[in-house]
């Protein structure tokens, strides 16, 4: 009977706590629906630029699903690839009778789909060649520089190969190299958010904040002092996470580490301010942590770990609300593409 009394008391306490009930029943459903929307996104449309590629190959590429092909000059194609207006560049060397595919390379999902399209193109050309002339598929050898080579069937008298190169990334990049920029920003944001939110809440619950309010300090000075105090630990935490990733895990970085550090510190300041703001709506540390499913978890899916292009418009609009989206884009631009501060600043 006494056990039942304790159980009933806890049930009544939880029933009166609407925020806890929302975290138990509403938050998981919302997160699952968000996951379904992210993973159920249809295959995105790949954008190819081509320069002097034979018409049969261009027509075969245009015939593939979720593919657009634009015929441009060499200068325009290079600019499109660098600025992200094209996912890959396909060129043709008449002298060696070879195709070269240059992939943008900073987005692993897009890179994988682009290479799959080239395999589909290979199969399509093989089918056409077999039907028209009975030509056999020729598979090119890898180049001495290590670029992958895919054989494309054409007429029996002219073997056509395609060499794959990368504008960014490439065979030297591992999976952690591609995802590290986003994960570094995420962990910095998560832990600084928890640090500032819980610490500032403790200042209120212990009465320290109320006692400080009766001193000659102005509210602006008090806020600045808290930001400076918590900010010191946020800076140290940021430097530790970044140093372990770059020097401990040997994450590849092309751009300047000073620019990476600057963006990480800016992200930490945002997380610090947001944690202090949301702590004002909490009475206990548990309530502060209940903001994590609302503020932190959606950023895992919408900050760039998963490809955003091709998602529904409402998801794209939601991703622009979160600060980690902008930080992840900037960090990826610096660490993978080697962009400068001016190139990635929003």
Rosetta blueprint (number, residue, H / E / L):
1 X L
2 X H
3 X H
4 X H
5 X H
6 X H
7 X H
8 X H
9 X H
10 X H
11 X H
12 X H
13 X H
14 X H
15 X H
16 X H
17 X L
18 X H
19 X H
20 X H
21 X H
22 X H
23 X H
24 X H
25 X H
26 X H
27 X H
28 X H
29 X H
30 X H
31 X H
32 X H
33 X H
34 X H
35 X H
36 X H
37 X H
38 X H
39 X H
40 X L
41 X L
42 X L
43 X L
44 X L
45 X L
46 X E
47 X E
48 X E
49 X E
50 X E
51 X E
52 X L
53 X L
54 X L
55 X H
56 X H
57 X H
58 X H
59 X H
60 X H
61 X H
62 X H
63 X L
64 X L
65 X L
66 X L
67 X E
68 X E
69 X E
70 X E
71 X E
72 X L
73 X L
74 X H
75 X H
76 X H
77 X H
78 X H
79 X H
80 X H
81 X H
82 X H
83 X H
84 X L
85 X L
86 X L
87 X L
88 X E
89 X E
90 X E
91 X E
92 X E
93 X E
94 X L
95 X L
96 X L
97 X L
98 X E
99 X E
100 X E
101 X E
102 X E
103 X E
104 X L
105 X L
106 X L
107 X L
108 X H
109 X H
110 X H
111 X H
112 X H
113 X H
114 X H
115 X H
116 X H
117 X H
118 X H
119 X H
120 X H
121 X H
122 X H
123 X H
124 X H
125 X H
126 X H
127 X H
128 X H
129 X H
130 X H
131 X H
132 X H
133 X L
134 X L
135 X L
136 X L
137 X L
138 X L
139 X L
140 X L
141 X L
142 X L
143 X L
144 X L
145 X L
146 X L
147 X L
148 X E
149 X E
150 X E
151 X E
152 X E
153 X L
154 X L
155 X L
156 X L
157 X L
158 X L
159 X L
160 X E
161 X E
162 X E
163 X E
164 X E
165 X E
166 X E
167 X L
168 X L
169 X L
170 X L
171 X L
172 X L
173 X L
174 X L
175 X H
176 X H
177 X H
178 X H
179 X H
180 X H
181 X H
182 X H
183 X H
184 X H
185 X H
186 X H
187 X H
188 X H
189 X H
190 X H
191 X H
192 X H
193 X H
194 X H
195 X H
196 X H
197 X H
198 X H
199 X H
200 X H
201 X H
202 X H
203 X H
204 X H
205 X H
206 X L
207 X L
208 X H
209 X H
210 X H
211 X H
212 X H
213 X H
214 X L
215 X L
216 X L
217 X L
218 X L
219 X H
220 X H
221 X H
222 X H
223 X H
224 X H
225 X H
226 X H
227 X H
228 X H
229 X H
230 X H
231 X H
232 X H
233 X H
234 X H
235 X H
236 X H
237 X H
238 X H
239 X H
240 X H
241 X H
242 X H
243 X H
244 X H
245 X H
246 X H
247 X H
248 X H
249 X L
250 X L
251 X L
252 X L
253 X L
254 X L
255 X L
256 X L
257 X H
258 X H
259 X H
260 X H
261 X H
262 X H
263 X H
264 X H
265 X H
266 X H
267 X H
268 X H
269 X H
270 X H
271 X H
272 X H
273 X H
274 X H
275 X H
276 X H
277 X H
278 X H
279 X H
280 X L
281 X L
282 X L
283 X L
284 X L
285 X H
286 X H
287 X H
288 X H
289 X H
290 X L
291 X L
292 X H
293 X H
294 X H
295 X H
296 X L
297 X H
298 X H
299 X H
300 X H
301 X H
302 X H
303 X L
304 X L
305 X L
306 X L
307 X L
308 X L
309 X L
310 X L
311 X L
312 X L
313 X H
314 X H
315 X H
316 X H
317 X H
318 X H
319 X H
320 X L
321 X L
322 X L
323 X H
324 X H
325 X H
326 X H
327 X H
328 X H
329 X H
330 X H
331 X H
332 X H
333 X H
334 X H
335 X H
336 X L
337 X L
338 X L
339 X L
340 X L
341 X H
342 X H
343 X H
344 X H
345 X L
346 X L
